[in-house]
Amino acid sequence: MIETQPDISLAQFAGKIRNGEVVAFPTETVYGLGADVWNADAVARIFELKGRPPDNPLIVHVSSIEMVETVVSDISDDARRLMERFWPGPLAIIFPKRPEVLDIVTAGLPTVAVRMPDHPIPLRLISEAGPIAAPSANTSGRPSPTRAEHVRQDFGDDVPVIDGGSCQYGLESTVLDLSIMPYTILRPGRITQSELEQVLERPVRLAVLDPAGLAQLKNAPRSPGMKYTHYAPNARVRWMVEEECCPPGPPHRDKPANHTLYLLHRGQNSGDSPVHPHNAGDLGPGDQVIDYKGDYTEMARDLYDRFRMADLKGFREIAIEPFSGHDDGTTALLNRIEKAIGQGG
């Protein structure tokens, strides 16, 4: 079964959305909290449940190009090339919106972010319910959910959840603004800057976001994940300090601080530290040093799960081995960690 409640079919979940309810569902990136894009009361319920600021726009999820045309006023040739290459997939594109799209969805902006998820459950759900406005299915500021259990941790029984297992990527979609020039990545994700430039055959700018200064923005952000700090557990998130990172390190390997969870990526120099691929739900009291052995894709998929499990296990801080964005594929991971650190824990 793909549903949390075995007596409720996917068609019935679609009926809930058409009737103005909010439903949580899996995607290839993170779980979403969805409502009928044309129902202002239902969309308002998303903001109420999450405690989400009203100037933080939502992403509209679609299941076809024809559905895109119901919410955007123009689809450029560049947008069509990107959709042909990356959709369905973890890329949200910002378009000029049609006037009938509700201001509550777009935070009053003249643009709307749209994506087509690469997952059979939301594609079927959207096909039956119509376009769905959906942010991540967590309370605002908390780590995004990558398993149905994470949604239940935040909302209990207040939100019905379609359980699709663990998400494939674990980080939110790339958001690309095509409404103005130069084209700009407002939120990095699985689809990288170089991949976008290859398809568009032109430079794409990556917005530089200082986590400490995000809250100082005066205007409504053009994309989720821009204005407010996000993704943080209750535990303090920090970079490991120099003496922890030096070989044969960290010095806490034999006697790790009992309040700290260490996340490493150092690869073959990591000695015998434990590796727990893909499911942090197995984290036990002695598993305080987690080494991804150079696999940043696995680290990204696991990150929010580690954050949440650290809180459940009572860790007071999460220390992460520093790395740079030398590889285009690490940009999104670095962005989410920096924002969690900026939150302050």
N, C-alpha and C positions, 0 to 999 in steps of 0.2 A: 504493500500500500504506500502511496505517496502522501497521503493526508495524515495529519495528526489524529483526527477523529475518524475511525474507520467507517462510521455510519454516514459520513458526509462526503459526497462526491465533489470532484473539481467543479462540475456544473453548478452545484449548490453554493460553492464558494463564490463563483461568478455571480450567482443570484444575490448573494449577500452584498456584493459591491454595487450591483445595479440598484439594490434597495437602500443604498446610502450607508452601509456599514463599512468599517475599516478592517482589512484582512492583511496579515503578514504572509509573505511568500518568499521562496528562495530565488536567487538568480546566480549567475556564475561568479559574481563579485561578492556581494553580501546580501543578507535578507532585506527585503523592502517592506515598508508599511504603506499599503496602497488604498486609494479611494477613487471613486468615479471622478474623472477630471472635470466633469460638467456640473457636479453637485457641490455647491459652496459650503453647505453645512457639513458634508462628509469630509471635505478637505480641511475645514476648520477643526474637525475632530482630530485629524492627524497632528495639527499644531498643539492642540490641547493635551493629547496623550503624551507627546514627546516633550512638552515644555519648550517648544521651538520658537525662537523669535520670529515675528511675522515678516521681517524684512529679509528672511533667508529663503530664496526661491526653491521650488521643488523641480524634480525632473519628471517629465511625462514619458511613460513607457508605452511603446506601440508594438504591434505584431506584423505590420505591413507598411509599405511605402504609401499606399492609399490612405492609411490611417494618419501618417505624417501630414498629409495634405489637409487634413481636417483641423490641424492646430497651428500650422505655419503659413505665412502669407507668400513665401517665395522659397524655392529650392534651387540654389545655384548649381552650375555645372560642377564646381568643386565639391559641393556637398554630395552630389550624386556619385561622384567618383569615390568619395570616402565611404558612403553607405554601401556601394557595390563591393568595396574591398573589405570593410570591417564589420558590416552588419549581417546577421545578428552578432553582437559582440560588445565588449566593455568600452565603448566610445559614446559619450553624450555630445551632441552637436547643438550649439546655440544658434537659433534661427530668429528672424523677425516673426513675431506671432500674429495670428489672426485676431481681429478685435474681439471676437466672442470668447476667447480664452480668458478665464477668470483672473482678475488681478491678484486674488489670494494665492493662486498657483505660482505666479511670476513675481510676486512682491511688488506689483505695480510697474514692472519694467516692460518696455516694448518688445522684449525678446522672450523666448521660451527654449529651455533645454530639453532635448528629445533623445531617447535612445531605444534600441531594440535589443532586449536581453538575449543572450545565447544560452537558453535553458528551456527545456520543453514545458515545464510547469507554467511559468509566467506567459509564455507564448500562447498556450492553450487558454489560460485564464483571460488574457487580454482579448483574444479572438472572440471569446464569448461575452465579455463584460464591456468591451470598448476601451479607449485609452485610459490608463491608470496613472494618476499623480502619486509619486512615491519617493520619500526619502528613505534612509536606512531605518530599520525597525528597532531602534534603541532610544532610550531617553537622551535628550540633548546633552552633548559633552561626553557621554560614555563611549567605550569602544563599540564599533559597529558589530552587529551579530553575524557570525559565519555558520552558526548552527541554530536549529529551532530552539534548543534549550536556552540559548542566550536571549532570545526574544521573551521567553517565559520568565527569565530572571528579572527582566525590566518591567514586564507588563502583567505577569501572572495570568489570570483568566480573563482579563479585560479585552484581549485581542485574540481572535482565532488564528491559528498558525497552520499553514500548509508545510509539513515537514518533508523537505527534499534532501536531508542529509547535510554533509559539510559542503560549503561553497568551494568552487574550483580554484579561484584566485585569492580570495580573502581580503582584497583591498578594493576600494570603490573605483568606479570607472574613470577613465580620462575624460575631462570636460574641455572641449575645444570651441572657442568663440569664433564663428564665421561671420558674425553680424557687422564687424568693423575690421579695418585693416590697420596694422598687420594682424593676421590670424594669431590668436594667442591661446596657449594652454593655460586654463585657469585652475585646473586641478590635475596633477599628473596621475597616471594610472598604468594599467597593463599595456595599452597602446602607447608607444613611445614617440618622442619628438622626431627622431630620425625616420620612423616608419611613416609618420604623417607627412613629413617633408618629401619622402620618396614618392608618395602617391600624388601630392599636390604640385611637386616640382617647383617649390618655392620655399623660402625660409619660414619657419613657424617660431614665434616667440614663446618662451616659457616665462610666465609671470613669476616674479620673485616675491615670495611671501615671507615676511619676517614674523615668526610666531608671536614674538613679544609685542608687535605693533598692530596685530590684526584688529583688535578691538577699537583702535583709534580711527578706523575708516568711518567716514561720515555718511556716505551714500550706501544704498542697498547694494549688496554684493551681486555680481552678475552670475555667480555660480555657487552651489553648495560647497562648503569647505573653505571659503575664502575669508570671511569676516571674523568668525568666532573660532576659538580654540576648540579642538575636538579630540576624540579618540583616546582619552586618558582614563586609566583605571584609578581606583582610590589610592593604590600604592604610588609612591613617588617614582617617576621614570627619570633616569639619568644616564649619561655616558659613563663608562668605566674610566677611572683616572689612570694616569700613566703607570703608576706602580702596579696596578692590577693587570695591565695589558702586556707588560714586559715578559719575555721568555724567562723560565719555562711556564710561567704564570697561568691563570692569576694566582697570587699567593694564597687565595682563599680556597684553592682546589681541594686541599686535604682537610681544611677546617673552614668551610665557608661560613660567613656570617649567617646566623640562623634566621635573620629577618630579610635577607636579600636573595632574589632570584637573578642568576646571571645568564644572559643570552649572548653566545659567542658565534663567530662565523669563521674562525681562523683556519679551518681546514686541517691539513695533515699534521700540523704542529699542536694539535689539541690534546694529544695523549689519550687517556682512557675516559674522558668525560662522556656522559651518557648522551645518546641521541634518541629523540622521541618524534619520529616523523609523523606529521599530518594530524595528530590528535592530542592536544594538550590536556584532554580530559583524563589521561593516564598519569598526570603529574602527581607524584607522591611526596611525602615529607622529606625524603632524602634526595630528591631530584632537584637540586638547586643550581646546577651548572648544565645548561642545555647548549649543545654545540651543533650548528647547522653545517659544519664542515665545508664552507664555501658555497652552499646552496642558498642563494638569496631568494630564489623563487619559493622554496619551501619555507624560508623564514617569513616571507611576506604572507603566505597562505596561513601561517600559524600565529601571526603576531597578535591579533585581537583575542584569539583563544588563550594565548599565554597571559595576556593582560588580565582577562577575566578570571582565569584559574589562579593567578597570583593573589587576587583579592579573596577568592574562596578559601585558599590555603593559608591566608593570614600573613603573607609577605608584606613588609612595609615599604620595600623599594624594589625596583627592577633595574639592574645595571646592564647596559648593552655595550658590547665592544664597538668602539667607533669605526666608521668606514666612510668613505667619500663617494660621491656620485660619479666615479670614474666611468662606470658602465651605465649606459642609458637605461638599462633595465632596473637599476637600483634607485632611480630618482623618486618613484612613488613611495617605496619603503622608507627612504630617508625622510621624505616629507611628512609621513605619518608619525614617525618617531619624534621628529623635531617638534611637531605640534603637540604630541603628548607630553613632551618635556616642557614646552611652553605653557601648558595647562597648570603645571605645578604640582599635580597629584593630590 
